[in-house]
């Protein structure tokens, strides 16, 4: 993974371009999962325009903690006699590494530009569930790989 980071740093220095973008942005992830809920955090990104296209590398980290009363299990189907109703505390962490290509300034609407892109992502989710009365603990680790699309609006003022 370190090699990939060095590749993008080298790309920034050796590619003739208009401007690079390096930034930190707040992140909010919306999900239908009731246990993870909607984590929030930060993302760090690097964007390199290359002609009408652009390449973006982004690292996202988001966390969430919540408590509720419900069924405590480790995610597998268990026998009904093993069900435990308990007050549950959950801590979840989501991390992702994304690489995407963007077509910039596809068309203009009221001095704003519509941009589109596609990319790949490698996601890692960790979750720890603890029963506050029973002290039972379950941990989940999931790694996912996927593709995504992006649509954005940009506005550029040149002084």
Beta strands, then each sheet from edge to edge (+ up, - down):
strand 1: 20-28
strand 2: 40-50
strand 3: 53-72
strand 4: 84-109
strand 5: 112-131
strand 6: 137-154
sheet 1: 1+ 2- 3+ 4- 5+ 6-
end
